[in-house]
Amino acid sequence: MKTVDDRVISEVSLEPETESLLSKGMFMSNNSLWGIPPINLSDFWENSNDLILFVNANNKIDFVNNYVNELTGYKPVEVLGRNVFSFLETDESKRIKTIIKRIISTRGKFSLLRIELLSKNKGRLTIEVNGMPVINKFDDLTGYFCIIRNITERETAEKQLASLVDELKDSIARKDKFFSLVAHDLKNPFHGLLGISAAALNEFHRMKPDELRHYLSSIYKSSKSIYSLVEDLLEWARLQTNRYECIPEKLDLFTEVNKAFSALKENADNKKIVIRNSIKSNVNVHADQRMLQSILLNLISNAIKFTKPEGSVNVESSEVKEFVKIKIIDTGIGMSKENLEKLFRIDAHFSTSGTQRETGTGLGLLLCKEQVELNGGEIYAESELNAGSSFIFTLQKI
């Protein structure tokens, strides 16, 4: 049994009188087929929010409704009689001609055909075309009735959504890689801790006080390393899940650097490293106090870690427009350009031992980046192998 669409394709004739009625807004139905009188469709043609047109077998536009003006900027009289491909750019015209040639060969209908259309005063539009073939009583294809919808905004939204999906996939992949690397780094200190504690436990009854102190010192260092990593992980997780509220306030930079120095003095003294606070007085920044301390502790601790004994670490600042630039400079071992490019990236694991085999995971720098950016600044590093490093970040000044 034929569907209505099949009957339209095979039985509708576009006679001259039908064309006349069409131009007057009348559609001539086949009474024997549908049993209904001629219908006045003027309201349908002219009040439709879609462009309706008839393209003949020579690709010329024979009928178009007034919506063409709203959609393309052309008046109906400017469109009638024109080749439909004249509204397309060359490459798009070639693409659509290939598709239409295939459609005409089957004399079938088509739907959801996307075309890039050049409008008169609105630039490029993306349209979606649905077409129905018109066959005359001699079984000739006389053209296509087309209903055209503007989907420019929808396509833009689809592209934006596709871009966001790609970014999300990329972010998930990078975080998966990151967590696998962190899990590996977290496991290593436990191996050392378990080995040392097992040895101490087994040999406890035979140990001298100095030997026991050595084992306990190693256990303490391993435990401290694990605790530091877990603390950074928890802090980073809070930032990722928006469970950390950033509350900027007026902070004296000299005072904040001194606080960080106090916490790290023992580390510096153990390596006989000189730490200098070269921040001038009355340099105030607008930042979250807890985050600023975390940033300073991470960066200064790294500087001490990668500086050889009797070296130095200096913290200085300068003003650049509405920002204060804070620079942590060390006389340490520096790094290659290749390794420098891996810093602050979640997908590029970079962690090396310090000058006295101090361990790390690189997570601290990721945490610094998140915290600096939450406070409206940026962070980067400058370094040369065997020539020290400088870690620079900016904060809004007051």
C-alpha angles and dihedrals in degrees: 000000000000120000122227088256090054090051092049090053095047104033112029112105124196101212123174091259090052090053088051092051090045091055088053092050094259125131116205109218124198101251092198090055103041103011095224131122124245110294126218105228099173091116090049094049098045102034095047118117087216129077111248121194144154118226115195128218090272091057091251121138110243099170135022133165125232093260087082088080094055093044102042107012091242121122115232091250090057091054104041113100094014123125108256091225091061087078092060133077116249098259093043090048091055092049094049094044089057091051094045091049089057092047094049091050089062094037086220135140122258135203142191093019107166117214133177105229128195111223126200098243107359103066119226120358130190111222134183115218129201115187136191121195119234115213121191127217090269089060092250122143103239097179145286135288107219133195111198127195128192107236098165094119092043093051091048089052091047091052091048090049092048089050091050091049090052091048090049092050090049092048092050091048092050092047092048089054091045094052092048089054093046090049088055092049091047092052096053097065089049091056089055093043093050092046095049094044091048091051092048091049094049095044098036096109092054098042126112118221093257092052092048090049089053092052093045090049091053091048090050093050092049091047091049091050092051092046092051091051093048090047091053091046093052091046091049091047091053090053092048093052095044092243093129116081114213109217110181118203139166108283132182104231096204091056093047092051091050090053090054091047090053091054092048099038093104091053091052094044092051089060095034089240118160113227118196130194104208095169111130120236120266095028103143128185133191106233147120106276097216092048093047090053091049091051094048094045092050096046097041091044090053091048091054091044094055097040119093120237114287091022126121143242120202130189117201138160142207135184121247113182107295094350139078114222113213117197127192107198124188135181091222137129095287122202142254123265089249092057092041089062091055094061120110092013122124092202097050113066114208123170130144134175120262125244090275095039093269109167132224142162105217090243091114092066092050088051090050091052092051092047096046092050092047087057092052098257139106134233134208141152139231122199147149126201110266090000104088132253139258122206112197130189134168134221132182112269127224 
